[in-house]
């Protein structure tokens, strides 16, 4: 009888240990999100800057990951000299100059968050938006659907357009875009 | 000696478990849904109920086991050397211990079983003895191509000269079916633009319909996201308003001057910049032109500096006059003409219950 009790106790203790180990393993394997798993596949480089040898790299999109051309090697991608980790794509506005820009748009890429902030700087702004879209489609080598999925905003300052300032315009071909 | 260990350990465990179990239940109740401030009941809450009852029973049984240990201990002490009484007391302690371990094992197994039934690929089994219910998806209609609002809208803007009015006229004509009407006289013209608004009704969270002092910087825009501005010390209301103002001022970008001196994310003038950056006793001497190769524009166009100077200005002066929005109704100074949408940002993101609309 005493042996039976010992065997029973030992079995229950073993069961508890096994279940605890299983629970622990399950919680650690599920702790990382799907996105983090994909993030680890990014090419080697400095932070979110891809290796110069890479022809493409991966951007986090609104849904999933998008593979884009390595635009850091593009001559039209320039480092913002006064904002570390920021890059100007396509056009360039000299931050040392107090003069207003004559460029049609300004794309501020923030590497740490992989975010594209697109300002339209010339009227008609519909044309400026079209130019910015064309630049990104070509130089990031994306389709329109893929471009809609990048992490971005298109807006216009009040000094350029009283009519559209304060609105998030979107790319013209994306769902919910403002018609200009 | 061995029996004493069992005895005291058993009492300690049995009396501690109910504290944990009932502390949890006291916060949410056995049925954690359907009351004021709680989510609507769903199937998952049935499992939560079973889990709660299970935990409650374990708590009760722990107390019973504790009492049984005490009774056994009492019998042990009062056995007075009687071998059969001693043996009976020892047997009772061992039996209670075995029974209690079985109760705990059942608790564990039941928890595991219920979690296995509920778990999904996102959250796994989750924390021990906690069943998390999430809101069930609600059916919504996603607008398709046919869900486009076509509305005739009208805007009015003021201008002083023919040149400045022609810009407004051009902007009006650029809009779909835009028809402008000009009234007033030199120095105070009014351009009214009627146009057709054809915007989708949603489906893209990054597009804010309506606009006019509503859109804020995106969460990933480190120049002016609400989170970044909160980190600089603005209040929640201030951060919400200023993130919106940044969109109207410079589209949320860090670089850009307007030609009359204002530059950067918040379009701060050179005069104001000097007040807050010149001299070692100023708020932000490290943002002076001297630290940017002698270029005040470069200093203004530095995103972190621009946001910090803005924070000081908001703290000292609110919005007027630098953004153009006069928020104090007792102040005779009208809204500034340079950013009419700053007022929109205050109205949209400010404290609606504050009659001064200061939001500060």
Interface residues (C-beta under 8 A of the other chain):
Chain A: X5 X8 X9 X12 X13 X15 X16 X19 X23 X26 X27 X29 X30 X31 X33 X62 X80 X81 X82 X83 X86 X88 X93 X95 X96 X97 X98 X99 X100 X101 X106 X108 X110 X112 X113 X114 X115 X117 X118 X119 X120 X121 X123 X124 X125 X126 X148 X151 X152 X153 X155 X156 X157 X158 X159 X161 X162 X163 X164 X165 X166 X167 X168 X169 X170 X174 X175 X176 X177 X178 X179 X180
Chain B: X94 X98 X101 X102 X104 X105 X108 X109 X112 X121 X122 X123 X124 X125 X126 X127 X128 X143 X155 X157 X167 X168 X170 X171 X172 X174 X175 X176 X193 X197 X198 X199 X200 X201 X202 X203 X204 X205 X206 X207 X208 X209 X210 X211 X212 X213 X214 X215 X217 X218 X220 X221 X222 X223 X244 X247 X248 X249 X250 X251 X252 X253 X254 X255 X256 X257 X258 X259 X261 X263 X267 X270 X292 X293 X295 X296 X297 X298 X299 X301 X302 X303 X338 X339 X340 X341 X344 X345
